[in-house]
Amino acid sequence: MAMTHLKSDMKERGGRDRDGDERGSKKMDRGGGGFHRKKVCRFCSENDYVLDYKDVKMMQSFVSEHGKIVPRRISGTCAQHQRKLTVAVKRARNLALVGYVSMGG
C-alpha cells in the first residue's frame, strides 16, 4: 500500500528520480568525454613496419599478456592488415615463436 502512495507522489512531483533526471531517460554525460586521437594503421603509414611472422618482437607487441591477439580498436590497425596480422600471429604460434598463453598465473 505504501508503494502505491510513493508512486503517486512521484507522479505529482514530475516523475524525477534522485539525480533530477526523468525516469527512463539516459544520462548524456556518461563516459567522461575527452579528446581521443584517431589511431592510424602502422603498416599503412610507415614502410618500416613489414608484416612478417618471423619477427618475434613485433608479433609479441600485438599479443596481450594473456596470449590473445589485440583487437583493431585497441591496436589501431586497418581491417586488411588486422586479418594479415592474425594469420601471421597464428603462424608464429604454430612454429612456437609466440606462445599460445602466457607463463604463470
C-alpha positions as CSV (number, residue, x, y, z in Angstrom):
1,M,0.0,0.0,0.0
2,A,2.9,2.3,0.8
3,M,4.4,1.7,-2.6
4,T,1.3,3.0,-4.5
5,H,1.5,6.1,-2.3
6,L,5.1,6.7,-3.3
7,K,4.4,6.1,-7.0
8,S,1.6,8.6,-7.0
9,D,3.8,11.0,-5.0
10,M,6.5,10.7,-7.7
11,K,4.0,11.5,-10.5
12,E,2.9,14.6,-8.7
13,R,6.4,15.8,-8.4
14,G,7.0,15.4,-12.1
15,G,8.4,11.8,-12.2
16,R,12.0,12.6,-11.4
17,D,14.5,10.4,-9.6
18,R,17.1,11.5,-7.1
19,D,19.6,12.8,-9.7
20,G,17.0,15.1,-11.2
21,D,16.7,13.1,-14.5
22,E,13.4,11.9,-15.7
23,R,12.7,8.3,-15.3
24,G,13.7,6.1,-18.2
25,S,15.9,8.7,-19.7
26,K,19.6,8.0,-20.3
27,K,22.2,10.3,-18.9
28,M,24.0,12.2,-21.5
29,D,27.3,12.8,-19.7
30,R,28.4,9.3,-19.0
31,G,31.9,8.2,-20.1
32,G,33.9,11.2,-19.1
33,G,34.3,12.6,-22.6
34,G,37.7,13.9,-23.5
35,F,39.7,14.1,-26.7
36,H,40.7,10.8,-28.3
37,R,43.2,10.8,-31.2
38,K,42.3,8.6,-34.1
39,K,44.5,5.6,-34.3
40,V,46.4,5.1,-37.6
41,C,47.4,1.7,-39.0
42,R,51.2,1.3,-38.5
43,F,51.5,-0.9,-41.6
44,C,49.8,1.6,-43.9
45,S,51.5,4.7,-42.6
46,E,55.1,3.5,-42.3
47,N,57.0,1.4,-44.7
48,D,59.4,0.3,-41.9
49,Y,56.7,-2.0,-40.5
50,V,56.7,-5.1,-42.6
51,L,54.2,-7.8,-41.5
52,D,56.3,-10.9,-41.1
53,Y,55.6,-13.9,-38.8
54,K,59.3,-14.4,-38.2
55,D,59.6,-11.0,-36.5
56,V,59.0,-12.2,-32.9
57,K,59.3,-8.8,-31.2
58,M,56.7,-7.3,-33.5
59,M,54.3,-10.3,-33.1
60,Q,54.5,-10.1,-29.3
61,S,53.5,-6.4,-29.4
62,F,50.2,-7.5,-31.0
63,V,49.6,-10.2,-28.5
64,S,48.2,-9.4,-25.0
65,E,49.8,-10.7,-21.8
66,H,47.1,-13.4,-21.7
67,G,48.1,-14.6,-25.2
68,K,45.1,-13.1,-27.0
69,I,45.5,-11.2,-30.3
70,V,44.9,-7.5,-29.7
71,P,41.7,-6.2,-31.4
72,R,41.6,-3.5,-34.1
73,R,40.0,-0.9,-31.8
74,I,43.0,-1.1,-29.5
75,S,45.9,-1.6,-31.8
76,G,44.6,0.8,-34.5
77,T,45.4,-1.4,-37.5
78,C,43.1,-1.3,-40.5
79,A,40.9,-4.3,-41.3
80,Q,43.0,-5.6,-44.1
81,H,46.2,-5.6,-42.0
82,Q,44.4,-6.9,-39.0
83,R,43.4,-10.0,-41.0
84,K,47.0,-10.4,-42.2
85,L,48.3,-9.9,-38.7
86,T,46.0,-12.6,-37.3
87,V,47.3,-15.1,-39.8
88,A,50.9,-14.1,-39.0
89,V,50.4,-14.5,-35.3
90,K,48.8,-17.9,-35.8
91,R,51.8,-19.0,-37.9
92,A,54.2,-17.7,-35.3
93,R,52.3,-19.6,-32.6
94,N,52.4,-22.8,-34.7
95,L,56.2,-22.5,-35.1
96,A,56.5,-21.8,-31.3
97,L,57.9,-18.3,-31.9
98,V,55.0,-16.8,-29.9
99,G,53.2,-18.5,-27.1
100,Y,49.6,-19.5,-27.1
101,V,49.3,-18.5,-23.4
102,S,51.5,-16.6,-21.0
103,M,53.6,-18.3,-18.4
104,G,52.4,-18.1,-14.8
105,G,49.1,-17.4,-13.1
